[in-house]
Amino acid sequence: HDFAAHDFWARPLGLLTLAAILRQHGCRVSYIDCRDRFHPRGPQGDPRARFGCGPFRKTRLPKPTVFGDVPRHFSRYGIDPAWLREDLRRLPPVDLVLVTSAMTYWYTGVRETIRVIRESLPQAPVVLGGTYATLCPEHARQAAGADEVVAGAAEAAVLALVAAHTGYGAAPRFDPDALDTLPFPAFDLQTRIAAIPFLTSRGCPYACAYCASHLLEPRRLRRSPAAVVEELTYWHRSRGVTDFALYDDAFLADPDRHARPVLEALVRAALPIRLHTPNALHIRGIDPETAGLLYAAGFRTLRLGLEAAEFEPRERLDRKVGAGEFERAAAALRRAGFDRRQVGAYLLVGLPDQDEAGVVRSIAAVKQAGVRPVL
């Protein structure tokens, strides 16, 4: 539920990783995506779709009272609840339901979903996890209607969770602290694989005032370049996937030790694929060599984590980019072959004490650097 939403390579990577783990350990898994753009009951194909992205189905809803002064329409983005009921009724017997949640302010949609699940599967316990459950666990316990709320990454806990609710136990065949040991997420459970998100690392060394990354994953974990290439190669060759979205929060935070080896491995693999970064890249890590590797590896949509083009005072926001670094990074990307249509810089709007003139100046500075502002 929101005022606007778009499928910008939005996939529940965590939930589909849990699905793969459960299948690996002998469980039968069914999957329903409540934002499925390819649901059989919905319209098939959209001329605005590009690189696996596209608009969600939209149904207008009454605005919550707290948003009464917002002059915009409020909507449900995704499938109709009646479709969800039909999909639930068609499932084989269900012992346990795992629900994920993304943005904290989408909790009214989470609550609606869980209510429909309870009506359709009254005997099955419902466990809620994901971003909302991790950042606002007490609110989730009070408001969402789940039997249990799990905060944090659930790979280490999911087998014990299943055992507690169903009595079925299995010894783990992976190490949750070693990302290379995890199975590939179960994207094959989707109605259609239009694009695939992937991780080369988890966590972020920064603790920016506006970002929850360090709360969602306080550790810094990395995959090997070989494992990353193996996953992309598997989905491209077995399912014909050509668009992949990098979900890392800090891919370029330590480029010499991680990003460059991964990029060099992708260049050597020479897969005919397109790569995208809906999560912003750290600007400080972009020099001429890295920019060239990004282009050679197949990146075609880049987002940069600028947030504001005014650097005084900046310390209360973050310490990840300084004056002059954005312009140098933008120039390096242009020289590597990227054009303005491919590179965007995220700008935050509505920061404490931020005025409209400051936002306008930031927009102008981004355009001056030959980059597209993304508010």
PyMOL commands that set and color helices and strands:
alter all, ss='L'
color gray80, all
select helices_A, chain A and resi 13-24+65-67+81-89+104-120+131-135+137-143+158-166+179-181+187-189+213-216+225-239+259-269+283-285+288-297+325-336+356-368
alter helices_A, ss='H'
color red, helices_A
select strands_A, chain A and resi 6-7+54-55+58-61+74-77+97-99+126-128+148-149+196-198+201-202+221-222+243-246+274-276+299-307+343-347+372-374
alter strands_A, ss='S'
color yellow, strands_A
deselect
rebuild
show_as cartoon
